[in-house]
Amino acid sequence: MADFRHLRPGELVAVDCAAAVALTGLYAVLACPLWLAAALALPVAARRLWPVPVFGVVAAVSVAAELAGLVREPFLAAAFALYWVAVTRPGPWRVPTARIGAAGVVVLLGSLVVGSPVPGGVYPFLGLALLAMAWTAGRAVHERRAYAARAAHRLATRAVAEERLRIARELHDVVAHSIGVIAVKAGVANHVLAVRPQEAGEALRVIETASRSALAEMRHLLGALRSGPVDEPDLKPASGLAALPELVARAEAAGVSVDARIHDVDGLPEGIDRSAYRIAQEALTNVIKHAAPARCALVVEVDGGELRIDVTDDGRTTAPSPEGHGLIGMRERVALYGGTFSAGPLPGGGFAVRARIPCGAP
């Protein structure tokens, strides 16, 4: 099928010029003097440039010619010019368009059925009907375009809001995880600095690694907010499940023994892959903040067209609130793909986070 495109402004003016020439020929066929035909029709070639002045000129010439008996026509050129006035006239100029159109149809049908009691026959009434219908058609196009513009604006506004929310979630995940690791290891370093300086040094190295990782991810996320061109290093993709081993290593460095089982997660859609990583990251962050030192089981696998993410720990403490920002963010990520999410303390102690996301076959 051939592709269609909108005409450029210059091409639209060329179409109007062709229409003006055609109307001039039509008026000449109607036994109109050539100079009058040109005065009636040629101005419509500029209707897109000066809509209201062109309509005023054409309407005045049409009325004068009608009153002088030089031509009998239903204001074709005036209606052609009025259509573009109706299309381009700003919305706040309120006119009962539907009533005008209905009145035009009534006048047209009445003039055809009963004729005209005034000199000139039915042509004046036909002219009024044609002008009314031209105005109605133009306003209908105007309203349709205005509605399309408003709909596009709403979509753009919603897209901006959703993107801001996504960036806020990403920033929360990055900051919460990294700061949690840094806080835990800083406490360890402060506690053992005098008696076990080697262990304190290891804690400081973990802090350095976590800080650099957080800075890199924040630079990547904030780069999306910049209006200028971005550097090539900023174009790297956001973290996905392929980065889970690094995440597990950071959790273990923070004092959490992680038993990770990751199966059949290759080929997942990009959005699900990134969301799954953030869910695992936030869950491990909660373990570090509220349960470390502890043992933790991390299961990420695809089973029966469903991505399963389970993070459970055996810590004696639980998360302070089942609806903190981290858990709300995880719940929203899962809901985005129509999945299910649960989080809460275990009967024998510890905490569990479980997410199920439909993903089809990987």
C-alpha positions as CSV (number, residue, x, y, z in Angstrom):
1,M,0.0,0.0,0.0
2,A,1.4,3.5,-0.9
3,D,2.4,5.8,1.9
4,F,0.5,9.1,2.2
5,R,1.9,12.2,3.7
6,H,0.6,15.6,4.6
7,L,1.1,18.3,1.9
8,R,3.6,21.0,2.7
9,P,2.3,24.6,3.1
10,G,3.7,25.6,-0.3
11,E,1.9,22.6,-1.9
12,L,-1.4,23.6,-0.2
13,V,-1.1,27.1,-1.5
14,A,-0.5,25.6,-5.0
15,V,-3.7,23.5,-4.6
16,D,-5.6,26.7,-3.7
17,C,-4.2,28.4,-6.8
18,A,-5.5,25.6,-9.0
19,A,-8.9,25.8,-7.3
20,A,-8.9,29.6,-8.0
21,V,-8.2,29.0,-11.7
22,A,-10.9,26.3,-11.8
23,L,-13.5,28.6,-10.2
24,T,-12.6,31.4,-12.6
25,G,-13.3,29.0,-15.5
26,L,-16.6,28.0,-13.9
27,Y,-17.7,31.6,-13.5
28,A,-16.8,32.2,-17.2
29,V,-19.0,29.2,-18.2
30,L,-21.8,30.8,-16.2
31,A,-21.6,33.8,-18.6
32,C,-19.8,36.0,-16.1
33,P,-17.5,38.7,-17.5
34,L,-13.9,37.6,-17.3
35,W,-12.8,40.5,-15.1
36,L,-15.6,39.7,-12.7
37,A,-14.8,36.0,-12.7
38,A,-11.2,36.9,-11.8
39,A,-12.4,39.2,-9.1
40,L,-14.6,36.6,-7.6
41,A,-12.3,33.6,-7.8
42,L,-8.7,34.5,-7.9
43,P,-8.5,35.9,-4.3
44,V,-9.2,32.4,-2.9
45,A,-5.6,31.4,-4.0
46,A,-4.4,33.4,-0.9
47,R,-7.1,32.1,1.6
48,R,-4.5,30.2,3.7
49,L,-2.3,33.3,4.0
50,W,-5.1,35.8,4.9
51,P,-8.3,33.9,5.6
52,V,-10.5,36.6,6.9
53,P,-9.5,39.4,4.5
54,V,-9.8,37.0,1.5
55,F,-13.3,36.0,2.6
56,G,-14.3,39.6,3.1
57,V,-13.2,40.6,-0.4
58,V,-14.8,37.6,-2.1
59,A,-18.1,38.0,-0.1
60,A,-18.3,41.7,-0.9
61,V,-17.7,41.1,-4.7
62,S,-20.2,38.3,-4.7
63,V,-22.9,40.4,-3.0
64,A,-22.3,43.3,-5.3
65,A,-22.3,41.2,-8.4
66,E,-25.6,39.5,-7.2
67,L,-27.3,42.8,-6.6
68,A,-26.1,44.2,-9.9
69,G,-27.5,41.2,-11.7
70,L,-24.1,40.4,-13.3
71,V,-24.0,36.8,-12.2
72,R,-26.4,34.2,-10.7
73,E,-24.4,31.7,-8.5
74,P,-24.7,30.3,-5.0
75,F,-21.6,32.1,-3.6
76,L,-19.2,29.2,-4.5
77,A,-16.0,31.2,-4.1
78,A,-17.2,32.8,-0.8
79,A,-18.1,29.4,0.6
80,F,-14.7,28.1,-0.4
81,A,-13.0,31.0,1.4
82,L,-15.3,30.8,4.5
83,Y,-14.4,27.1,5.0
84,W,-10.8,28.0,5.8
85,V,-11.9,30.9,8.1
86,A,-13.9,28.3,10.1
87,V,-11.0,25.9,10.2
88,T,-8.5,28.4,11.5
89,R,-10.6,30.7,13.6
90,P,-9.6,30.4,17.3
91,G,-11.8,28.3,19.5
92,P,-13.0,30.9,22.0
93,W,-15.0,32.6,19.2
94,R,-18.2,30.8,20.0
95,V,-20.8,30.4,17.3
96,P,-23.7,27.8,17.3
97,T,-22.2,25.8,14.5
98,A,-24.6,22.9,14.6
99,R,-27.6,25.3,14.4
100,I,-26.0,27.2,11.5
101,G,-25.5,23.9,9.6
102,A,-29.1,22.8,10.3
103,A,-30.5,26.1,9.2
104,G,-28.4,25.9,6.0
105,V,-29.9,22.5,5.2
106,V,-33.5,23.8,5.9
107,V,-32.9,26.9,3.7
108,L,-31.5,24.7,0.9
109,L,-34.3,22.2,0.9
110,G,-37.0,25.0,1.2
111,S,-35.5,27.0,-1.7
112,L,-35.5,23.9,-3.9
113,V,-39.1,22.9,-3.0
114,V,-41.0,26.2,-2.9
115,G,-38.7,28.4,-5.0
116,S,-38.0,32.1,-4.2
117,P,-40.3,35.1,-3.9
118,V,-37.5,37.6,-4.5
119,P,-35.7,38.6,-7.7
120,G,-32.8,36.4,-8.5
121,G,-34.7,33.1,-7.9
122,V,-33.3,30.6,-5.5
123,Y,-29.7,31.6,-5.9
124,P,-29.5,33.9,-2.9
125,F,-31.0,31.1,-0.7
126,L,-28.7,28.5,-2.2
127,G,-25.8,30.9,-1.4
128,L,-26.8,31.2,2.3
129,A,-27.3,27.5,2.6
130,L,-23.8,26.8,1.0
131,L,-22.1,29.3,3.3
132,A,-23.8,27.8,6.3
133,M,-22.7,24.3,5.4
134,A,-19.1,25.5,4.5
135,W,-18.9,27.1,8.0
136,T,-20.2,23.9,9.7
137,A,-17.8,21.7,7.8
138,G,-14.9,24.0,8.7
139,R,-15.7,24.1,12.4
140,A,-16.1,20.4,12.5
141,V,-12.5,20.0,11.1
142,H,-11.3,22.7,13.6
143,E,-12.8,20.8,16.5
144,R,-11.4,17.5,15.4
145,R,-7.9,19.0,15.1
146,A,-8.3,20.7,18.5
147,Y,-9.4,17.4,20.1
148,A,-6.4,15.6,18.5
149,A,-4.0,18.2,19.8
150,R,-5.5,18.0,23.3
151,A,-5.3,14.2,23.2
152,A,-1.6,14.4,22.1
153,H,-0.9,16.9,24.9
154,R,-2.5,14.6,27.5
155,L,-0.5,11.6,26.2
156,A,2.7,13.6,26.3
157,T,2.0,14.9,29.8
158,R,1.2,11.4,31.0
159,A,4.4,10.0,29.4
160,V,6.5,12.7,31.2
161,A,4.8,11.9,34.5
162,E,5.4,8.1,34.0
163,E,9.0,8.7,33.1
164,R,9.6,10.9,36.1
165,L,8.0,8.2,38.3
166,R,10.3,5.6,36.7
167,I,13.4,7.6,37.3
168,A,12.3,8.3,40.9
169,R,11.9,4.5,41.5
170,E,15.3,3.8,39.9
171,L,17.0,6.5,42.0
172,H,15.3,5.1,45.2
173,D,16.5,1.6,44.4
174,V,20.0,2.7,43.7
175,V,20.3,5.0,46.7
176,A,18.6,2.7,49.1
177,H,20.7,-0.3,48.2
178,S,24.1,1.5,48.1
179,I,23.5,3.6,51.2
180,G,22.3,0.5,53.0
181,V,25.5,-1.3,52.2
182,I,27.6,1.7,53.1
183,A,25.8,2.3,56.4
184,V,26.3,-1.4,57.5
185,K,29.9,-1.6,56.5
186,A,30.7,1.9,58.0
187,G,29.3,0.6,61.3
188,V,31.5,-2.5,61.1
189,A,34.6,-0.4,60.3
190,N,33.9,1.9,63.2
191,H,33.4,-1.0,65.6
192,V,36.6,-3.0,64.7
193,L,38.9,-0.2,63.6
194,A,41.0,-0.4,66.8
195,V,41.1,-4.1,67.3
196,R,40.9,-5.6,63.8
197,P,42.2,-3.0,61.3
198,Q,42.4,-5.5,58.5
199,E,38.6,-6.2,58.8
200,A,38.0,-2.4,58.9
201,G,40.0,-2.0,55.7
202,E,37.9,-4.7,54.0
203,A,34.8,-2.8,55.1
204,L,36.2,0.5,53.7
205,R,36.9,-1.3,50.4
206,V,33.3,-2.4,50.2
207,I,32.1,1.1,50.9
208,E,34.3,2.4,48.1
209,T,32.9,-0.2,45.6
210,A,29.3,0.5,46.6
211,S,29.9,4.3,46.4
212,R,31.4,4.1,42.9
213,S,28.6,1.8,41.7
214,A,25.9,4.1,43.1
215,L,27.5,7.1,41.4
216,A,27.7,5.4,38.1
217,E,24.1,4.3,38.1
218,M,22.9,7.7,39.3
219,R,24.9,9.4,36.5
220,H,23.2,7.1,34.0
221,L,19.7,7.8,35.3
222,L,20.2,11.6,35.6
223,G,21.6,11.7,32.1
224,A,18.0,11.0,30.9
225,L,17.0,14.4,32.4
226,R,19.7,16.4,30.5
227,S,18.6,18.3,27.4
228,G,22.0,18.3,25.7
229,P,23.8,15.5,24.0
230,V,25.1,12.7,26.2
231,D,28.5,11.1,26.2
232,E,28.9,7.6,25.0
233,P,29.6,6.1,28.4
234,D,26.2,7.5,29.6
235,L,24.4,5.4,27.0
236,K,25.0,2.0,28.6
237,P,21.9,0.0,29.4
238,A,20.4,0.0,32.8
239,S,21.2,-3.0,35.0
240,G,19.3,-6.3,34.4
241,L,19.4,-9.8,35.7
242,A,22.8,-10.3,34.1
243,A,24.1,-8.1,36.9
244,L,22.7,-10.3,39.7
245,P,26.1,-12.0,40.5
246,E,27.6,-8.5,41.2
247,L,24.6,-7.7,43.3
248,V,25.0,-10.9,45.3
249,A,28.7,-10.2,45.8
250,R,27.9,-6.8,47.3
251,A,25.3,-8.3,49.6
252,E,27.7,-10.9,50.8
253,A,30.4,-8.2,51.4
254,A,27.8,-6.5,53.6
255,G,27.4,-9.6,55.8
256,V,24.6,-11.5,54.1
257,S,25.3,-15.1,53.1
258,V,23.3,-15.5,49.8
259,D,22.3,-18.8,48.3
260,A,21.4,-17.7,44.8
261,R,19.6,-19.9,42.3
262,I,19.1,-18.2,38.9
263,H,17.7,-20.3,36.0
264,D,16.3,-19.8,32.5
265,V,16.2,-16.0,32.6
266,D,17.8,-15.4,29.3
267,G,15.8,-13.7,26.6
268,L,13.3,-11.9,28.8
269,P,11.7,-8.7,27.6
270,E,13.9,-5.7,28.5
271,G,11.3,-4.1,30.8
272,I,10.7,-7.3,32.8
273,D,14.4,-8.0,33.0
274,R,15.2,-4.6,34.4
275,S,12.2,-4.7,36.8
276,A,13.2,-8.1,38.1
277,Y,16.7,-6.9,38.9
278,R,15.3,-3.9,40.8
279,I,13.0,-6.1,42.8
280,A,15.8,-8.4,43.7
281,Q,18.0,-5.4,44.5
282,E,15.5,-3.9,46.8
283,A,14.7,-7.1,48.6
284,L,18.4,-7.8,49.3
285,T,18.8,-4.2,50.4
286,N,16.1,-4.8,53.0
287,V,17.9,-7.9,54.2
288,I,21.1,-5.9,54.6
289,K,19.4,-3.0,56.4
290,H,17.1,-5.0,58.7
291,A,18.5,-8.6,59.1
292,A,22.3,-8.6,58.5
293,P,24.2,-10.7,59.5
294,A,21.9,-13.4,58.1
295,R,21.5,-16.1,55.6
296,C,19.4,-15.4,52.5
297,A,17.9,-17.4,49.7
298,L,17.5,-15.7,46.3
299,V,15.5,-17.6,43.6
300,V,15.0,-16.1,40.2
301,E,13.7,-18.4,37.5
302,V,11.1,-18.9,34.8
303,D,8.6,-21.6,35.4
304,G,5.5,-22.2,33.3
305,G,5.6,-18.8,31.5
306,E,6.0,-17.0,34.8
307,L,9.0,-15.3,36.3
308,R,9.5,-16.2,40.0
309,I,11.5,-14.0,42.3
310,D,11.8,-15.2,45.9
311,V,14.0,-13.6,48.5
312,T,13.8,-15.0,52.0
313,D,16.1,-14.5,55.0
314,D,16.4,-16.1,58.5
315,G,17.1,-12.9,60.3
316,R,15.5,-12.3,63.7
317,T,14.3,-8.8,62.7
318,T,11.7,-7.8,60.1
319,A,11.2,-4.8,57.9
320,P,9.7,-1.9,59.9
321,S,6.7,-1.5,57.6
322,P,5.1,-3.8,55.0
323,E,4.4,-0.7,52.9
324,G,7.6,1.3,52.9
325,H,8.8,3.1,49.8
326,G,10.8,0.1,48.7
327,L,8.0,-2.4,49.0
328,I,5.6,-0.1,47.3
329,G,8.0,0.3,44.4
330,M,8.3,-3.5,44.1
331,R,4.6,-3.9,44.2
332,E,4.1,-1.3,41.5
333,R,6.7,-2.9,39.3
334,V,5.0,-6.2,39.5
335,A,1.5,-4.7,39.0
336,L,2.8,-3.0,35.8
337,Y,3.0,-6.4,34.1
338,G,-0.1,-7.9,35.7
339,G,1.8,-10.1,38.3
340,T,1.3,-10.8,41.9
341,F,3.4,-9.6,44.9
342,S,3.6,-10.5,48.6
343,A,6.0,-9.5,51.4
344,G,5.9,-10.2,55.1
345,P,7.5,-11.8,58.1
346,L,7.9,-15.6,58.2
347,P,6.3,-17.7,61.1
348,G,9.7,-18.8,62.4
349,G,11.4,-15.5,62.0
350,G,12.9,-13.7,59.0
351,F,11.2,-12.0,56.1
352,A,10.1,-13.1,52.6
353,V,9.5,-11.3,49.4
354,R,7.7,-13.1,46.6
355,A,7.0,-11.8,43.1
356,R,5.3,-13.5,40.1
357,I,5.4,-11.8,36.7
358,P,3.8,-13.3,33.6
359,C,6.5,-13.4,30.9
360,G,5.6,-16.2,28.4
361,A,8.3,-18.5,27.2
362,P,11.8,-16.8,27.5
